[in-house]
Amino acid sequence: MLIKTREVNNVVIFDIEGEIRRSESMQTTLHHQVKSHLDRGRRNVLLNLEGVEFIDSFGVGEILASYISTQNLGGKLKLCEISKKLLLIFQITMLTKVLDIHEDCAGALESFDKP
Amino acid sequence: MATGRLERFLNRFADVRGHEAHAALYLSGFFFLITFTFYIIKPVKESFLIGFASAASWPYADLATALLIGFVVALNTRLLNRLPRRIYISAIILFFIGCLLAFWYVFDVYQKSQVSTPVADSSGGIFFVWLPLAIFKAGTVPVFVFSFWTDVFIALSVTQFWIAVNDVFDPYQGKRLVGLFVTGGLFGGIAGSSLAALMVYAKLISAGNLLLVCPVILLFALMMVNLVYAEQKKLKETAGAEADPVQAGARVGYWESFLAIKRNRYLRLLAATLASAMVVGSLINFQFKFVVKSIFPNTNDRTLFVFMFYLGILVLSTFIHLATTGRILRSFGIRWALLVAPALLLAGSLSVFLVSLGGLLAWVSIVRGGDKIFDNTISQSVRELLYIPVPADIKYKAKMFIDMFVNKFATGLGAGLYWGLYRLSDFDHKGDVAVLREIGILVVVFLCLWIALTRAVYAEYPAVLKKDIRRKWSDPEKAVLQHVDMEQTLNIFNTIQSRERSTTLYYMNVFNLVRRNDLAPELKELLGIKRDELKARSMDSLLDVGGGVFFPGLEETIVDAEFQSEIDLIFLLPSYQEIMGKRLGEIVGSDSEVDRIEAANSISRMVPNPSTLRSLERLLQDPSSEVVTYALGSASVHRRVEHIPLILRLLANPMTSQEAQRTLAAYGSGIEDLLKSALEDDGEPPVVRRAIPEILARIGTQKSADILLDQLARRREDMEMELVDALYKIRSSRPEVRFRRKLVRPELVFLIGKGYEIFLDHPVPDAEAKAALDLNVKRVFDLMTLLYPAEDIVKAYQNILQGTRKSGDYSLSLLDDLLDRELKAFLFPLIEVLPSEERVLRMKKAMRLK
């Protein structure tokens, strides 16, 4: 898994490539990276999953932990460009009820400005 | 005056912030001029009433006001709802100016008519021919009309002032600035009554001609209120649009105002409280008049005494207000401030049964003076504060109705009670002491009612305040728990992943899923349960069976209860245990990761005999995090104490940390001491120690909470965030757990102190300092949930952080109400919106107090 970060309009975007799974993860996990941005005062986080082929239970845990940490500080965490297959799994497991998932990242970025 | 200098000057009287200074000054000036006028008119009214009416007819003035004020309320409410606020207030002031000129003319003619009887003079116009004659014929009627008009003037002017305050300032600002306004009012009263007393004493002007001074004062008041609204318009233009209800709203009449109160329990209680206070005031006033009339038979002596009495009240009110009102409100809050007046008046009124004839004047002056002083100072401030949480759309209707109708009705009720008692008990033939004691019994009854209603109003107050504070975001963990079955979700992802890895593992996972839940058709489709072509690829490695089509009718088979119980029986077979025990020993040493994963997974279903547990122990130390994760799943089923050190070690690995936390939490209560030892062991890696509070939070026992608090008291910087997070989680999920105040409070103060340090090091915080401050404030609020209602604290935090200015101020009011005095004094400089310089000053002051 490869994670690159960039910032657009006060939103930290994590461009993730590969698989978010236990065996693929680095020593610094996605949640650690999100938390480090939160500690620096960033409050809006966008996970761009365009390059993500698969997520295992570890990956789901990381995304949910990142969501909880962000939300607890009054921030927002959103997901974009998620594959149809993953979206189906997210829907079946009701994760779509909790996570704010957008079809494209531009729309997700715009939505950060809305209350 | 420059805003900075003006702010510093006004800060001597109240907590005024830069942008509020001009509006606060104009409003104080407005109130000064109103009360200036009021304290000229009131002694004139008293003088006329005492001079021209008998003691038995005094109640008629109050009764007339009580009966007629309703019509004024109705008319005023209509005007208020139809006219823009600025025009409405200006029009009413101009109306009062006109009335004062008319009354001056009437009393001028009336006083002259006492000397010579007017006759019809046909040299003037018809109106001016007959008017003096009509005034002469009317006898004392103009005095009662003037008395009624005075009551209307006082009620309308004061109501208008507080409406203007509500238009310009929000609740929290109002609470800070109320001291300044009351000061303005008191100084106005002193100036007005001093001027009136001096002029009359020095015989510079007659009482009637004092009425000509008032229109001039009111013209200045008109100018002042227009400056207030002009300033507000300017502020709104620069600050952007946060709409304030300064325009006329929907048309609401007298009946709607009454209904607004009738429908709202809080307003009903508020009206009843104020009414009981007014009845008490009215009855005490009759006690006062009775004594004064008896002791001062001479009109001049009596009038001078009344002037001096009012002046004394105002001077004392000013002194008491400046010295105590703000302090009582800040230190004890509304709750105790509400009780001050009725409690002290009760003590004073009961003492009537101990007073002798010689001490009557002193006693009645103290009680009547006390009532008026409280009314001018703390009771007035608290009364206005009690309106603050009422929604704006009904506040105006209710306030007008209560201030003008309910109050006057209550005064009338007091007058009616005095009138009834006067006749029933035949006061004409009783001694002064007996009369005062009989009235005193009624006073005590209404004081008790006042105290009871005060408690009832306060009980409602926080709930009314909280209606305006809503959560800005929901608790994310609760949202996840509410919508997502975490265990099933993780199993689904594991199952999908395992399909690519091993058919055996896949079937194991499917079997586990089916055992737990009825799977939805879409999920079965997603997991491939409906497909028949799946083959056993790795089962052979475990059970030494050949490959081939496996379970063509998987869907039907796997959900069959008989099939499930057969599987359970196989796991329980002694021969299976024996064979698998040996086989597991070989598999855990296998090079195949898939084999080891399957073994780790299958252990969860096996009987925990020594060989199985040994295998599990080895698997928990496997180099593959995938294997370890499945082994942790099995460990959470068997929950053996000997595995805990191994699991603790896995907390250091980010790949297995989450699962290790879940596993240890599954052990539940009973392992808290082991976790505590690890938490305190400096030999453990910091990352392991930092993961333990979350486990204790999930276990969530009283013992867990005690351990976490004990650790927090050690003040280890690297553990602070995790400990506070964990304590907050226990608080929000386990309401039965108690947190010892004596342990929490010092840590709370310590955390606030850390916020001070950050701020004092960076008075203008850069991004890094701001982020550190944000996290510090979050921890402070999280910790406060342990001592105060968690939902209230969370709402206050969210609205201070992200709410509108109004909801932020409501939140501060809520905290002001909830927190104890010292904590408030220490916390507020950290969370209030303040200029840096001001914040530094307040922090330094708070630190000195601490």
Interface residues (C-beta under 8 A of the other chain):
Chain A: R21 R22 S23 S25 Q27 T28 T29 H32 D39 R40 G41 F54 I55 D56 S57 F58 G59 V60 G61 E62 L64 A65 Y67 I68 Q71 N72 L73 G74 L88 I89 I92 T93 M94 L95 K97 V98
Chain B: K472 W473 P476 E477 A479 V480 H483 V484 D485 Q488 T489 L490 N491 I492 F493 N494 I496 Q497 A520 E522 L523 L526 S624 S625 E626 T629 P654 M655 T656 Q658 E659 A767 E768 K770 A771 D774 L775 K778 Q798 L801 Q802
